Amino acid sequence: MKRNATAVWKGSLKEGGGVLTTQSKVLENTQYSFHSRFEQGVGTNPEELVAAAHSGCFTMQLSAYITEGGFEIESIETKCFINLVEGTIIGSHLTVEAKVKGISNDVFQELVTKAELNCPISKLLDTEITTDAVLQ
């Protein structure tokens, strides 16, 4: 399986801007710029998109492990914080809140760690990954 996205940029770094389009068209000519990345401009930015990818991938992986364990998922909510410092992503932090019927906190935490290590985006990222997970 291969997926793709396209970026088109016009102009200089600070005054220019670009658009992103994904294969699925969920993003279609979605604006991004220096201002949306480093200030408060309108549009998305690469770090936000990495955060979306990591939270989505991790949550799906965790769902798979929980289901394989025979537990029933009511909900899993994962927020991802990407930390960009001086041009380098130095960390990805996942906060997880889940409602799962019949699972103990110990088993849940083991599956969270397993998902953190094995989701494809975690494997792709060359940075520290941390997780705080709460079973409700």
CYANA upper distance limits for C-alpha pairs under 8 A (distance plus 0.5 A):
  3 ARG  CA     23 GLN  CA      7.28
  4 ASN  CA     22 THR  CA      6.77
  4 ASN  CA     23 GLN  CA      6.01
  5 ALA  CA     20 LEU  CA      7.51
  5 ALA  CA     21 THR  CA      6.09
  5 ALA  CA     22 THR  CA      4.65
  5 ALA  CA     23 GLN  CA      6.17
  6 THR  CA     20 LEU  CA      6.15
  6 THR  CA     21 THR  CA      5.76
  6 THR  CA     22 THR  CA      6.85
  7 ALA  CA     18 GLY  CA      7.34
  7 ALA  CA     19 VAL  CA      6.30
  7 ALA  CA     20 LEU  CA      5.12
  7 ALA  CA     21 THR  CA      7.16
  8 VAL  CA     18 GLY  CA      5.79
  8 VAL  CA     19 VAL  CA      5.95
  8 VAL  CA     20 LEU  CA      7.12
  9 TRP  CA     16 GLY  CA      7.72
  9 TRP  CA     17 GLY  CA      6.13
  9 TRP  CA     18 GLY  CA      4.53
  9 TRP  CA     19 VAL  CA      7.17
 10 LYS  CA     16 GLY  CA      6.01
 10 LYS  CA     17 GLY  CA      6.16
 10 LYS  CA     18 GLY  CA      6.59
 11 GLY  CA     15 GLU  CA      7.03
 11 GLY  CA     16 GLY  CA      4.52
 11 GLY  CA     17 GLY  CA      7.06
 12 SER  CA     16 GLY  CA      5.22
 12 SER  CA     17 GLY  CA      8.30
 13 LEU  CA     17 GLY  CA      7.95
 13 LEU  CA     33 SER  CA      8.36
 13 LEU  CA     34 PHE  CA      6.86
 14 LYS  CA     33 SER  CA      8.14
 14 LYS  CA     34 PHE  CA      5.89
 14 LYS  CA     35 HIS  CA      7.92
 15 GLU  CA     34 PHE  CA      8.11
 16 GLY  CA     33 SER  CA      7.36
 16 GLY  CA     34 PHE  CA      8.20
 17 GLY  CA     31 GLN  CA      7.86
 17 GLY  CA     32 TYR  CA      6.61
 17 GLY  CA     33 SER  CA      5.10
 17 GLY  CA     34 PHE  CA      7.69
 18 GLY  CA     31 GLN  CA      6.31
 18 GLY  CA     32 TYR  CA      5.81
 18 GLY  CA     33 SER  CA      6.57
 19 VAL  CA     28 GLU  CA      8.33
 19 VAL  CA     29 ASN  CA      5.21
 19 VAL  CA     30 THR  CA      5.43
 19 VAL  CA     31 GLN  CA      4.99
 19 VAL  CA     32 TYR  CA      6.31
 20 LEU  CA     27 LEU  CA      7.06
 20 LEU  CA     28 GLU  CA      6.84
 20 LEU  CA     29 ASN  CA      5.62
 20 LEU  CA     30 THR  CA      5.50
 20 LEU  CA     31 GLN  CA      7.07
 20 LEU  CA     32 TYR  CA      7.88
 21 THR  CA     25 LYS  CA      6.74
 21 THR  CA     26 VAL  CA      8.23
 21 THR  CA     27 LEU  CA      5.49
 21 THR  CA     28 GLU  CA      4.78
 21 THR  CA     29 ASN  CA      5.71
 21 THR  CA     30 THR  CA      6.98
 22 THR  CA     26 VAL  CA      6.86
 22 THR  CA     27 LEU  CA      5.79
 22 THR  CA     28 GLU  CA      6.93
 30 THR  CA     43 GLY  CA      7.33
 30 THR  CA     44 THR  CA      7.80
 31 GLN  CA     42 VAL  CA      7.89
 31 GLN  CA     43 GLY  CA      5.27
 31 GLN  CA     44 THR  CA      6.87
 32 TYR  CA     36 SER  CA      6.46
 32 TYR  CA     37 ARG  CA      7.85
 32 TYR  CA     42 VAL  CA      7.91
 32 TYR  CA     43 GLY  CA      5.32
 32 TYR  CA     44 THR  CA      5.54
 32 TYR  CA     45 ASN  CA      6.11
 33 SER  CA     37 ARG  CA      6.69
 33 SER  CA     41 GLY  CA      7.94
 33 SER  CA     43 GLY  CA      7.63
 33 SER  CA     44 THR  CA      8.23
 33 SER  CA     45 ASN  CA      7.65
 34 PHE  CA     38 PHE  CA      6.40
 34 PHE  CA     39 GLU  CA      7.91
 34 PHE  CA     41 GLY  CA      8.39
 35 HIS  CA     39 GLU  CA      5.22
 35 HIS  CA     40 GLN  CA      6.38
 35 HIS  CA     41 GLY  CA      4.98
 35 HIS  CA     42 VAL  CA      8.01
 36 SER  CA     40 GLN  CA      5.92
 36 SER  CA     41 GLY  CA      4.47
 36 SER  CA     42 VAL  CA      6.05
 36 SER  CA     43 GLY  CA      6.01
 36 SER  CA     44 THR  CA      6.46
 36 SER  CA     45 ASN  CA      6.62
 37 ARG  CA     41 GLY  CA      7.96
 37 ARG  CA     44 THR  CA      7.60
 37 ARG  CA     45 ASN  CA      5.52
 37 ARG  CA     46 PRO  CA      7.98
 37 ARG  CA     47 GLU  CA      8.33
 44 THR  CA     48 GLU  CA      7.08
 44 THR  CA     49 LEU  CA      7.94
 45 ASN  CA     49 LEU  CA      6.94
 46 PRO  CA     50 VAL  CA      6.69
 47 GLU  CA     51 ALA  CA      6.62
 47 GLU  CA     82 ILE  CA      6.67
 47 GLU  CA     84 LEU  CA      8.14
 48 GLU  CA     52 ALA  CA      6.75
 48 GLU  CA     82 ILE  CA      7.91
 49 LEU  CA     53 ALA  CA      6.65
 50 VAL  CA     54 HIS  CA      6.50
 50 VAL  CA     82 ILE  CA      7.96
 51 ALA  CA     55 SER  CA      6.52
 51 ALA  CA     79 LYS  CA      8.41
 51 ALA  CA     80 CYS  CA      5.63
 51 ALA  CA     81 PHE  CA      6.67
 51 ALA  CA     82 ILE  CA      6.39
 51 ALA  CA     92 SER  CA      8.18
 52 ALA  CA     56 GLY  CA      6.47
 52 ALA  CA     80 CYS  CA      7.57
 53 ALA  CA     57 CYS  CA      6.44
 53 ALA  CA    121 ILE  CA      7.53
 54 HIS  CA     58 PHE  CA      6.42
 54 HIS  CA     80 CYS  CA      7.33
 54 HIS  CA    121 ILE  CA      6.08
 54 HIS  CA    122 SER  CA      7.34
 55 SER  CA     59 THR  CA      6.52
 55 SER  CA     78 THR  CA      6.14
 55 SER  CA     79 LYS  CA      6.47
 55 SER  CA     80 CYS  CA      5.89
 55 SER  CA     94 LEU  CA      7.46
 56 GLY  CA     60 MET  CA      6.76
 56 GLY  CA     78 THR  CA      8.16
 57 CYS  CA     61 GLN  CA      6.73
 57 CYS  CA    119 CYS  CA      6.55
 57 CYS  CA    120 PRO  CA      7.50
 57 CYS  CA    121 ILE  CA      6.90
 58 PHE  CA     62 LEU  CA      6.57
 58 PHE  CA    115 ALA  CA      6.53
 58 PHE  CA    116 GLU  CA      6.84
 58 PHE  CA    119 CYS  CA      5.95
 58 PHE  CA    121 ILE  CA      8.11
 58 PHE  CA    122 SER  CA      8.14
 59 THR  CA     63 SER  CA      6.55
 59 THR  CA     76 ILE  CA      7.43
 59 THR  CA     77 GLU  CA      8.01
 59 THR  CA     78 THR  CA      7.00
 59 THR  CA    115 ALA  CA      8.47
 60 MET  CA     64 ALA  CA      6.76
 61 GLN  CA     65 TYR  CA      6.93
 61 GLN  CA    115 ALA  CA      5.95
 61 GLN  CA    118 ASN  CA      8.09
 61 GLN  CA    119 CYS  CA      6.22
 62 LEU  CA     66 ILE  CA      6.64
 62 LEU  CA    111 LEU  CA      7.02
 62 LEU  CA    112 VAL  CA      6.71
 62 LEU  CA    114 LYS  CA      8.38
 62 LEU  CA    115 ALA  CA      5.64
 63 SER  CA     67 THR  CA      6.54
 63 SER  CA     73 ILE  CA      8.01
 63 SER  CA     76 ILE  CA      8.36
 64 ALA  CA     68 GLU  CA      6.55
 65 TYR  CA     69 GLY  CA      6.72
 65 TYR  CA    111 LEU  CA      6.87
 65 TYR  CA    115 ALA  CA      8.00
 66 ILE  CA     70 GLY  CA      7.20
 66 ILE  CA     71 PHE  CA      6.24
 66 ILE  CA     72 GLU  CA      8.07
 66 ILE  CA     73 ILE  CA      7.96
 66 ILE  CA    108 PHE  CA      8.30
 66 ILE  CA    111 LEU  CA      7.52
 67 THR  CA     71 PHE  CA      5.95
 67 THR  CA     72 GLU  CA      7.16
 67 THR  CA     73 ILE  CA      8.01
 71 PHE  CA    100 VAL  CA      7.22
 71 PHE  CA    101 LYS  CA      6.65
 71 PHE  CA    102 GLY  CA      6.76
 71 PHE  CA    103 ILE  CA      6.97
 72 GLU  CA    100 VAL  CA      6.16
 72 GLU  CA    101 LYS  CA      5.75
 72 GLU  CA    102 GLY  CA      7.93
 73 ILE  CA     98 ALA  CA      8.43
 73 ILE  CA     99 LYS  CA      6.81
 73 ILE  CA    100 VAL  CA      5.00
 73 ILE  CA    101 LYS  CA      6.92
 74 GLU  CA     98 ALA  CA      8.10
 74 GLU  CA     99 LYS  CA      5.73
 74 GLU  CA    100 VAL  CA      6.06
 74 GLU  CA    101 LYS  CA      7.74
 75 SER  CA     98 ALA  CA      6.02
 75 SER  CA     99 LYS  CA      5.70
 75 SER  CA    100 VAL  CA      7.49
 76 ILE  CA     96 VAL  CA      7.48
 76 ILE  CA     97 GLU  CA      6.35
 76 ILE  CA     98 ALA  CA      4.78
 76 ILE  CA     99 LYS  CA      6.97
 77 GLU  CA     96 VAL  CA      6.15
 77 GLU  CA     97 GLU  CA      5.76
 77 GLU  CA     98 ALA  CA      6.74
 78 THR  CA     94 LEU  CA      6.93
 78 THR  CA     95 THR  CA      6.02
 78 THR  CA     96 VAL  CA      4.94
 78 THR  CA     97 GLU  CA      7.06
 79 LYS  CA     94 LEU  CA      6.16
 79 LYS  CA     95 THR  CA      5.76
 79 LYS  CA     96 VAL  CA      7.13
 80 CYS  CA     92 SER  CA      7.13
 80 CYS  CA     93 HIS  CA      6.06
 80 CYS  CA     94 LEU  CA      5.04
 80 CYS  CA     95 THR  CA      7.01
 81 PHE  CA     92 SER  CA      6.13
 81 PHE  CA     93 HIS  CA      5.59
 81 PHE  CA     94 LEU  CA      7.00
 82 ILE  CA     89 ILE  CA      7.42
 82 ILE  CA     90 ILE  CA      8.39
 82 ILE  CA     91 GLY  CA      6.45
 82 ILE  CA     92 SER  CA      5.16
 82 ILE  CA     93 HIS  CA      7.12
 83 ASN  CA     89 ILE  CA      6.07
 83 ASN  CA     90 ILE  CA      6.20
 83 ASN  CA     91 GLY  CA      5.71
 83 ASN  CA     92 SER  CA      6.85
 84 LEU  CA     88 THR  CA      5.92
 84 LEU  CA     89 ILE  CA      4.80
 84 LEU  CA     90 ILE  CA      6.57
 84 LEU  CA     91 GLY  CA      8.08
 85 VAL  CA     89 ILE  CA      6.79
 85 VAL  CA     90 ILE  CA      7.17
 89 ILE  CA    127 THR  CA      7.39
 90 ILE  CA    127 THR  CA      6.13
 90 ILE  CA    128 GLU  CA      7.02
 91 GLY  CA    127 THR  CA      5.83
 91 GLY  CA    128 GLU  CA      5.23
 91 GLY  CA    129 ILE  CA      6.30
 91 GLY  CA    130 THR  CA      8.23
 92 SER  CA    127 THR  CA      7.62
 92 SER  CA    128 GLU  CA      6.84
 92 SER  CA    129 ILE  CA      5.38
 92 SER  CA    130 THR  CA      6.96
 93 HIS  CA    129 ILE  CA      6.26
 93 HIS  CA    130 THR  CA      5.27
 93 HIS  CA    131 THR  CA      6.16
 93 HIS  CA    132 ASP  CA      8.42
 94 LEU  CA    129 ILE  CA      8.20
 94 LEU  CA    130 THR  CA      6.73
 94 LEU  CA    131 THR  CA      5.15
 94 LEU  CA    132 ASP  CA      6.86
 95 THR  CA    131 THR  CA      6.27
 95 THR  CA    132 ASP  CA      5.35
 95 THR  CA    133 ALA  CA      6.28
 96 VAL  CA    131 THR  CA      7.99
 96 VAL  CA    132 ASP  CA      6.70
 96 VAL  CA    133 ALA  CA      4.97
 96 VAL  CA    134 VAL  CA      6.57
 97 GLU  CA    133 ALA  CA      6.45
 97 GLU  CA    134 VAL  CA      5.40
 97 GLU  CA    135 LEU  CA      6.44
 97 GLU  CA    136 GLN  CA      7.32
 98 ALA  CA    133 ALA  CA      8.38
 98 ALA  CA    134 VAL  CA      6.96
 98 ALA  CA    135 LEU  CA      5.56
 98 ALA  CA    136 GLN  CA      6.37
 99 LYS  CA    135 LEU  CA      6.54
 99 LYS  CA    136 GLN  CA      5.72
100 VAL  CA    135 LEU  CA      7.95
100 VAL  CA    136 GLN  CA      8.29
103 ILE  CA    107 VAL  CA      7.10
103 ILE  CA    108 PHE  CA      6.98
104 SER  CA    108 PHE  CA      6.65
105 ASN  CA    109 GLN  CA      6.55
105 ASN  CA    135 LEU  CA      6.95
106 ASP  CA    110 GLU  CA      6.81
107 VAL  CA    111 LEU  CA      6.80
108 PHE  CA    112 VAL  CA      6.69
108 PHE  CA    135 LEU  CA      7.89
109 GLN  CA    113 THR  CA      6.76
109 GLN  CA    133 ALA  CA      7.59
110 GLU  CA    114 LYS  CA      6.69
111 LEU  CA    115 ALA  CA      6.54
112 VAL  CA    116 GLU  CA      6.57
112 VAL  CA    133 ALA  CA      7.82
113 THR  CA    117 LEU  CA      6.79
113 THR  CA    131 THR  CA      8.42
114 LYS  CA    118 ASN  CA      6.59
115 ALA  CA    119 CYS  CA      6.09
116 GLU  CA    122 SER  CA      6.89
116 GLU  CA    129 ILE  CA      8.13
116 GLU  CA    131 THR  CA      8.10
117 LEU  CA    122 SER  CA      6.79
117 LEU  CA    123 LYS  CA      7.42
118 ASN  CA    122 SER  CA      7.14
118 ASN  CA    123 LYS  CA      7.01
119 CYS  CA    123 LYS  CA      6.95
120 PRO  CA    124 LEU  CA      6.73
121 ILE  CA    125 LEU  CA      6.72
122 SER  CA    129 ILE  CA      7.98
